[in-house]
């Protein structure tokens, strides 16, 4: 899986230093990683045989 973010969301105008959106981007990325890990490590729920 590959996730890409527009650099303008987290870097300054010059594109070489963290910008005002860096903290929000880090939080978003952390939430994505956590959700993926939770899904990957979830115990499968048995399906009822019908």
N, CA, C and O atoms as a DFTB+ gen file, in Angstrom:
200 C
 N C O
     1  1       0.843      -1.151       0.000
     2  2       0.000       0.000       0.000
     3  2       0.901       1.231       0.000
     4  3       1.956       1.256       0.634
     5  1       0.466       2.222      -0.710
     6  2       1.205       3.482      -0.776
     7  2       0.235       4.616      -0.500
     8  3      -0.847       4.678      -1.085
     9  1       0.627       5.508       0.391
    10  2      -0.179       6.687       0.703
    11  2       0.668       7.903       0.383
    12  3       1.822       7.995       0.802
    13  1       0.101       8.819      -0.349
    14  2       0.825      10.040      -0.702
    15  2       0.062      11.253      -0.190
    16  3      -1.168      11.298      -0.222
    17  1       0.823      12.233       0.281
    18  2       0.250      13.490       0.756
    19  2       0.889      14.637      -0.004
    20  3       2.089      14.615      -0.277
    21  1       0.109      15.617      -0.338
    22  2       0.616      16.819      -0.984
    23  2       1.544      17.537      -0.004
    24  3       1.150      17.835       1.123
    25  1       2.761      17.809      -0.431
    26  2       3.743      18.461       0.447
    27  2       3.264      19.801       0.973
    28  3       3.669      20.228       2.055
    29  1       2.411      20.461       0.221
    30  2       1.886      21.761       0.658
    31  2       1.067      21.638       1.937
    32  3       0.827      22.636       2.617
    33  1       0.639      20.427       2.269
    34  2      -0.144      20.229       3.490
    35  2       0.707      20.254       4.756
    36  3       0.190      20.519       5.841
    37  1       2.003      19.982       4.631
    38  2       2.824      19.880       5.838
    39  2       4.169      20.605       5.777
    40  3       4.877      20.655       6.783
    41  1       4.540      21.168       4.625
    42  2       5.799      21.907       4.520
    43  2       5.539      23.395       4.318
    44  3       4.443      23.803       3.933
    45  1       6.566      24.196       4.586
    46  2       6.452      25.631       4.362
    47  2       6.446      25.925       2.863
    48  3       6.565      25.010       2.049
    49  1       6.308      27.186       2.502
    50  2       6.214      27.554       1.082
    51  2       7.448      27.151       0.284
    52  3       7.339      26.791      -0.888
    53  1       8.603      27.209       0.901
    54  2       9.836      26.823       0.207
    55  2       9.917      25.308       0.030
    56  3      10.675      24.814      -0.805
    57  1       9.130      24.574       0.821
    58  2       9.111      23.118       0.716
    59  2      10.263      22.421       1.376
    60  3      10.519      21.246       1.112
    61  1      10.975      23.141       2.248
    62  2      12.141      22.512       2.869
    63  2      12.127      22.534       4.397
    64  3      13.085      22.095       5.034
    65  1      11.056      23.038       4.976
    66  2      10.925      23.071       6.438
    67  2       9.493      22.678       6.805
    68  3       8.575      22.876       6.009
    69  1       9.299      22.125       7.999
    70  2       7.935      21.818       8.431
    71  2       7.088      23.096       8.433
    72  3       7.559      24.171       8.805
    73  1       5.849      22.955       8.015
    74  2       4.934      24.086       7.995
    75  2       3.865      23.950       9.065
    76  3       3.939      23.084       9.937
    77  1       2.882      24.812       8.981
    78  2       1.826      24.849       9.983
    79  2       0.969      23.592      10.038
    80  3       0.337      23.325      11.060
    81  1       0.937      22.825       8.972
    82  2       0.113      21.620       8.943
    83  2       0.824      20.360       9.373
    84  3       0.244      19.276       9.317
    85  1       2.074      20.477       9.804
    86  2       2.853      19.279      10.152
    87  2       2.223      18.480      11.284
    88  3       2.147      17.254      11.195
    89  1       1.774      19.134      12.337
    90  2       1.187      18.407      13.470
    91  2      -0.092      17.689      13.058
    92  3      -0.315      16.543      13.448
    93  1      -0.928      18.352      12.275
    94  2      -2.167      17.725      11.817
    95  2      -1.862      16.541      10.900
    96  3      -2.538      15.514      10.963
    97  1      -0.860      16.681      10.059
    98  2      -0.494      15.596       9.154
    99  2       0.049      14.405       9.940
   100  3      -0.270      13.257       9.630
   101  1       0.862      14.676      10.947
   102  2       1.398      13.600      11.780
   103  2       0.270      12.866      12.502
   104  3       0.294      11.641      12.615
   105  1      -0.715      13.616      12.989
   106  2      -1.860      13.004      13.668
   107  2      -2.673      12.163      12.693
   108  3      -3.078      11.049      13.026
   109  1      -2.914      12.678      11.507
   110  2      -3.656      11.940      10.494
   111  2      -2.934      10.644      10.141
   112  3      -3.558       9.584      10.081
   113  1      -1.644      10.720       9.910
   114  2      -0.870       9.536       9.565
   115  2      -0.873       8.514      10.699
   116  3      -0.994       7.312      10.461
   117  1      -0.740       8.993      11.916
   118  2      -0.776       8.094      13.081
   119  2      -2.121       7.389      13.171
   120  3      -2.178       6.195      13.465
   121  1      -3.204       8.119      12.920
   122  2      -4.548       7.527      12.964
   123  2      -4.730       6.476      11.874
   124  3      -5.360       5.443      12.105
   125  1      -4.186       6.731      10.700
   126  2      -4.261       5.752       9.616
   127  2      -3.500       4.488       9.994
   128  3      -4.001       3.378       9.811
   129  1      -2.299       4.653      10.516
   130  2      -1.484       3.499      10.925
   131  2      -2.185       2.705      12.011
   132  3      -2.211       1.475      11.958
   133  1      -2.751       3.386      12.989
   134  2      -3.456       2.710      14.082
   135  2      -4.658       1.936      13.561
   136  3      -4.877       0.791      13.956
   137  1      -5.438       2.553      12.678
   138  2      -6.616       1.878      12.120
   139  2      -6.213       0.645      11.326
   140  3      -6.856      -0.398      11.439
   141  1      -5.162       0.750      10.528
   142  2      -4.693      -0.402       9.758
   143  2      -4.188      -1.513      10.674
   144  3      -4.474      -2.688      10.444
   145  1      -3.450      -1.151      11.696
   146  2      -2.943      -2.148      12.639
   147  2      -4.090      -2.824      13.381
   148  3      -4.087      -4.043      13.554
   149  1      -5.069      -2.040      13.817
   150  2      -6.224      -2.615      14.509
   151  2      -6.948      -3.615      13.616
   152  3      -7.343      -4.690      14.067
   153  1      -7.117      -3.255      12.353
   154  2      -7.802      -4.134      11.409
   155  2      -6.984      -5.399      11.151
   156  3      -7.536      -6.498      11.104
   157  1      -5.691      -5.245      10.986
   158  2      -4.833      -6.383      10.694
   159  2      -4.725      -7.342      11.870
   160  3      -4.577      -8.547      11.671
   161  1      -4.797      -6.825      13.090
   162  2      -4.616      -7.655      14.278
   163  2      -5.929      -8.092      14.907
   164  3      -5.923      -8.784      15.925
   165  1      -7.045      -7.705      14.323
   166  2      -8.362      -8.050      14.886
   167  2      -8.571      -9.557      14.859
   168  3      -8.156     -10.249      13.929
   169  1      -9.219     -10.037      15.898
   170  2      -9.565     -11.456      15.963
   171  2     -10.770     -11.663      15.043
   172  3     -11.786     -10.985      15.191
   173  1     -10.660     -12.585      14.107
   174  2     -11.785     -12.815      13.192
   175  2     -13.038     -13.267      13.937
   176  3     -12.964     -14.084      14.855
   177  1     -14.168     -12.740      13.541
   178  2     -15.443     -13.140      14.131
   179  2     -15.959     -14.349      13.362
   180  3     -16.073     -14.308      12.137
   181  1     -16.272     -15.430      14.085
   182  2     -16.781     -16.604      13.377
   183  2     -18.119     -16.294      12.700
   184  3     -18.963     -15.591      13.255
   185  1     -18.290     -16.827      11.505
   186  2     -19.538     -16.644      10.777
   187  2     -20.474     -17.805      11.104
   188  3     -20.054     -18.956      11.222
   189  1     -21.726     -17.473      11.242
   190  2     -22.722     -18.521      11.521
   191  2     -22.925     -19.358      10.270
   192  3     -22.998     -18.835       9.158
   193  1     -23.014     -20.653      10.467
   194  2     -23.286     -21.555       9.338
   195  2     -24.784     -21.559       9.084
   196  3     -25.573     -21.872       9.977
   197  1     -25.162     -21.221       7.898
   198  2     -26.593     -21.195       7.574
   199  2     -26.861     -21.987       6.347
   200  3     -28.009     -22.085       5.914
